[in-house]
Amino acid sequence: MAAGVLQDWIDAGLMSFDDTATFTLYRMRFSDATGVARDIVGVLGGLEVVDQGSVLPHERVTPKASTDRLDLTRATRANLSPIWGLSLADGLTDLLSESAEPIASVTVDGVEHTVERVTDPDRIAAIASKIGSDDVLIADGHHRYGVALRYRDEVRDESGRSNAAEDTLAFISELVADQLSVEAIHRLYNGVSWDDLVGALDRVFEREDAGRPSADTLSVMADRGVLCLIGSDGNAQWLTPRPGAFEGVRSLDGVWLEHALDDVPHEVTYQHGVDHATAAVTSGAAVGAVLINPVSVAEIERTAREGLLMPPKSTFFTPKLRTGLVVRSVD
């Protein structure tokens, strides 16, 4: 069915193939959760699918069935949704700043999404060369990249190496702090009693009453360098690391929590948004929640350069890319 719908769009002229090799500039203009104006520019194109090396994950991924997405790729023989990659190459933004042929613009939830076609061979070559000069870190789309690997291998097994299936659709922007908006994904805990959860945290954190979570909670956490525990009554407590408790442990909130609960049986899920995390606990859907701080762009790069992985769901890059502005054929 999906393949038929895609073909109907092509037949109706709603979508068309570029006659020559192109890149697509993709700009997102918005204000982040703190009110800071952001202007992200990246490029949509084919990124080589590699088993290891130049395309790097930045966090461990949670198990997730990818059969539906793989089936969709098989049926449509197309990449319908891009991964988001962060280039570690200095200067990519400069190559993308100049405007190109306008294609479309749409504003959704306060975010302006604009795409422009690049056809100049010299500019295309310069952009490709810059991206190829350093590693690309997967910001969003680890599972989609895994599907691309599986699909590439299937094509190789069936018909040998395929130029189209060797790449996958990707949005590549430069890893620079002034463009990126990185938010935290908080932790919800189950499979453990409240007393055991608090007991484990007390070994490495000092607790202090924080009242009810509010719009200011995250900024206070950032200013004080603390985490925040929320109980079933909706009240919160600051979690301040005890002196020396995390000596030799990487200074990431998610890593600290894994260290604290390493020998305590528990289940952890992930929730974006203070209000949603609080609601999960007060409704009984979780025993407790811990709010964590966003990971800095500098830490993201350092982790990648060292070949290490953060805990699952350490980062939440916003805003999300729109699907369908560019579709890449793998036929």
N, C-alpha and C positions, 0 to 999 in steps of 0.2 A: 504493500500500500504506500509506504513512504517513498519508494522509488518512483511509483506512478505519479504521486503528487509533485515530486521534484521535476519530473519530465514534463508534466502539464504546465508548470511555471515557465520552464524553458520554452516550450512550444508556444505559450501565450505571450512571450516576449517580456515576462516579468523579471526574468533573469537571462543573462547572456554571457557567453565566454569572451574573455579578452583575446584579441587576435594575435597579440604578441606577448612576450614575457613582461610582466608588470609586478610592481609592489603596490600595496595600498597603505597610505598613511592613515592612522586611526588616532583621533584626538578626543580626549575626554576632559571637559571643563566642569568644575563643581566646587562646592565648599565642603570640607570634611567635617567630622563630628565636632571639632573644636571651633569651627567657623573660619578656618584658614582656607583661602582660595587656592585651588590646585589646578594645574594644567598639565596633563599627561599626554605625551606624544610617543607613539610606537609605530611599528610597521608590521603589517600582515603579509605573510608569505609562507613558503614551504621551508620547514626546518628539518634537517637530516635526522632520521631516527637511528640512534646509536645504542648499542648495548651498554656501553660505559664510556666514560671519558668526558667529552666536551659538553654534554648536556647533563646537568647535575640536579638531583633532588636536594631539597633543603630540610626536609623533615620526614620522619617515618610515617608511613601511611597506614590507615586503619583498613582491615579487610573489607572489601566491597565487591559485590558481584558486578562484573562488567559485561555480562553476556548480552544485555539489551543494546548497549552502545556498540559492541562488536557486530551484532546482527544488523544494526542500522548501517554501519559502514559497509558490510558485505552487500546489503540490499541496494543502497544508493550509490555505492562505489564513489563516495565523496566524504571529505572532512567537513562536517556541518558546524562544528563548534571549535574554536581555537583554544589551545593551551596558552597560558600567559607565561612568557619567559623573560627573565631579567638578564640583560647583557652586562657582563663585567668589563666591557670595553669602554674606556674613557672616550668621550667625544661623539657617541652615537647620536645623542640629542641634537648636536649641532648639525648633523647631516639631515636630520628629519625636520628641522625647524621651518625651512622654506616651504611655502604652500605649493600644492600641485593641483591637478585638474579636479575640481569639486565633483563629487559623485552624489552624496546624500548627507543629510543631517537630521537628527531626531533628538528630542529632549524627553527623557523619561526620569521621573522622580527627582527632578532638579538637576540631572546630569545631562549635559549636551554631548552627544556622540556625533562626530563628524568623520567622514571618510573621503580621501582624495587619492586619485590614481597617479602613480609615478610611471612614466613610460620612457623617459630619457635613459638610454643604455648606460651612459657614463655614471649617472646618479645611481642607477640600480647596481652597477658594479661596485661603486664606492660603498654603498650601504651593505651589500653582501660581504665585501672584504672586511669591513669594520666588525660586523657581527662574527665573522669567522676567525677574527684575530684573538678572541678570548672566549672563555667559557660562558654558557648560558645556564642560568639557575631557574628551575621550574618554580614559579610562584604559585600558580593555580593550575590544576589539570594533571596531577600526577597519575590519576587513573586513566585519563584520556591518553596520556603518553604510553601507558602500559598497553592500552588497546591498540595503539598505532604499532607498537612492537609486535604484538601478536598477529595483527593483520599483515604486516610486512613479511613475517615469517611464513604465513599461510600462502601468500602470493609467491614467495620464493620456492616453496615446496611444490606448488602447482605448476608454475611456468618459468621458474628461474627468476633472476633479479629483475625487478620492475622499477623503472625510474620514478614513476608516480608514487608507488607505495613506499619508496625509500625515504620519503619526506612526509611530514604531517603539517597541517595548518597551525600556525603559531603567531601570536602577537608578541613582538619583542620590543621592550622598552629598556632604557638604561637604568641601572640600579643607582639612582640618585635620590637623596632624602627629600629634596624640595618638590619632587613630583609625586612620590609615593605616599599613600595613606594606608598605614598598617594598623589594624585594630587587633584587640585580643579576642581569643575564644576561651571562654571560662570553663571551669571543670565542675561537673555534677557527679556526685558519688552515691553509689548504691552497693548492695551486697556487703555492707559493713554497718555496725551499729554506730549511733552518734557518739557514744562514749569511746568506742575503739578508734573512731576517726579523730576525735579531739585528743585522745591520749597519744596517738602517733604524731599529730601535729605539735603537741606540747613538748615533745622531746627536742624539737629544733626551732620552734617559734615561741615567742612570748605573746600572749593574747591580751587585748585591751578593748574595752567597749567602744563601738563605733556608731551606735544608734541604728537608725533605719537607713538602708542604702538610698542614695539620692543622686541627682544629676552631678553632684560634686565629688562623688565617691572616687571615681577613677582619677581625677586630677589630684586629689589628696594622696591617693596611693602612689602616684608618680612622684609627687613632691617629697614624700616621706620614705620612699623605697620599700613599701610594705605590700602585703597581699591582704585579702579580705575574706573572712569566713562568714557564711550566712547560714543560720539555723532555721528550723521549721516554724519558729515564731516570727520570722522575717527580720529579726534583729541581726546586726553584723558585729564582727569583732576584727580589729586590725591584727594581722599576723606579722610580727617583727622578728626577723632572723636572730636567733641567739648568737652571741659572739663565738666564733669558731665552729658553729654547727655545720657550716657548709664548706669547711676548708677542703680544698681539693675537688670540690664539686663545681661544675660549670655554672656561672652566674646567670641562670635563666629560671624564671619562675616555674615553668613546666618541669624542668629538670629537678628543681628543689622539691617539688611535690612528689615526683616519682621517687626521689631519695627518701623522703619522709615516710612514704607508705610502702616502701619496698618489701617489708616483711609482714604486711597486713593484708589479708585477702580482701579484695574490693573490686568493684566494677566502676569504670569511669566513662562518662560520655561528655559531649562537648556542646556548649551553648553560647551563641553570640548575643550580647546585649545584657546589661545589668538587670533590666526589668524582667526579661525572659528567664534569666537564671534564678532570680528571686522567686518568681512565680512557680518555677519547677519545684522548689523546696517547700514553699508554703502550701502547695497543693498536694504534697505527699509523693510527687513523682520522683523526688530524689531525697536522700537522707540529709545531704548537706551540699553546699556549693562553695567553691573558692574562686573569687575573682582574681585574675592575674593581670599583669601589665603587658602592654604591647612590646614586641621585640623591636629593637632599634634596627635601622637599615645597616648601620655599621656592624652589628652583631650578625645579621643575616649574611653579609659578605664575609666576615671572618670565619663563620662556621663553614661556608661553602669552600673558601680557600683552603681550610684545614681538612677538607674531606669528611667532615662530621655531619651527623644528622640531629636535628632537634626532635623533641617528642612530637607525636601526632598533633595536628591542629594547633600549632604554635603561633601561626600567623593568619590573619584574615585581611586580604588585600581588597580594598574598595576603591572605586565602585566596580561592579561586575561588568565584564564585557557583554555586549549584545550579540546574540547568536543570529546569523543569517545575513549580516551586512556583506560578508564575503564567504563564499562556499568554494572549496578547492576539490576538483575532480582527482580521483586516484585511479581512474580507468586507463 
